Amino acid sequence: MPDKALYSNFAPTKKEHPQTVLERYKEISDLLLDLATTLAACGSHTSRIVRNVNRAAESFGCSTDITIFQKNIMMTLRDNRDGGIKLTAVKKITPRPIDFRIVSSVSSLTWHAYDNRISLEEFRRRYNEIISQKRYPTALVTLLVALANACFCRIFTGDLAAMGLVFLGTLAGFSARMYFSKGKTNPLVVFIISSFVSSFIVALCAKLGAPTATPQIAVGSSILFLIPGVPLMNGVIDVLEGHVLGGVSRLITATIFIICITIGLSITLLLLGINGL
């Protein structure tokens, strides 16, 4: 059993008014659910979410049981002292861009809370600072994504002209993705549009006589920036670590996105009369 004195400064005591005790535990529950949904949205796999939430809960004298679904997280918060208080809550996972800086920073925060037993208020303040930090400028991200995709083209033996085409196509495709994502467009539609825009520009330039000896590689590489690598990787990790439900859900979602990418590319091939790559 945990040392009761260890948590006396962090969890409510039985001497407090019952309503005050309940409100305090609700604050802890809400904070931990926020943390869990943020980690899930930013690209963390299930086991890491569970470890971080449990670590933070222990620093407040509590323990948790978590069930993670594709769009929601259900958590039961339990008082470690005698188990007399239990709260169960469900929170929707709000979509966010993949951001491993947030995942790493939140993980560091939970270790800091566990080692130093900081207060709930201090934890909340530090957590809010992490999730409100500025992202990299969109123009810089777009440029780097285009450069990275051009390098993929080179890896697949594309020539310099093909790399240039892929760079231009990726600039347009990624810009389209960012534009339609801000407009709350369905993510599946966004992937189809982005795949089409990127591949169409590259294929059209190649068909009009761009000086490349590897047009097929250029067209095929133009959509690689859309491949959902994080869901695929996390899905495999979840399945291997026993979180089969969450892992299969991630893999199915990633597969659907890949199908959407294929649809966008197919539209390009049909419009330009290209039989195959």
Secondary structure, 3 states (H helix, E strand, C coil): CCCHHHHCCCCCCCCCCHHHHHHHHHHHHHHHHHHHHHHHHHCCCHHHHHHHHHHHHHHCCEEEEEEECCCEEEEEEEECCCCCCEEEEEEECCCCCCCHHHHHHHHHHHHHHHHHCCCHHHHHHHHHHHHCCCCCCHHHHHHHHHHHHHHHHHHCCCCHHHHHHHHHHHHHHHHHHHHHHHCCCCHHHHHHHHHHHHHHHHHHHHHCCCCCCCHHHHHHHCCHHHCCHHHHHHHHHHHHCCCHHHHHHHHHHHHHHHHHHHHHHHHHHHHHCCCCC
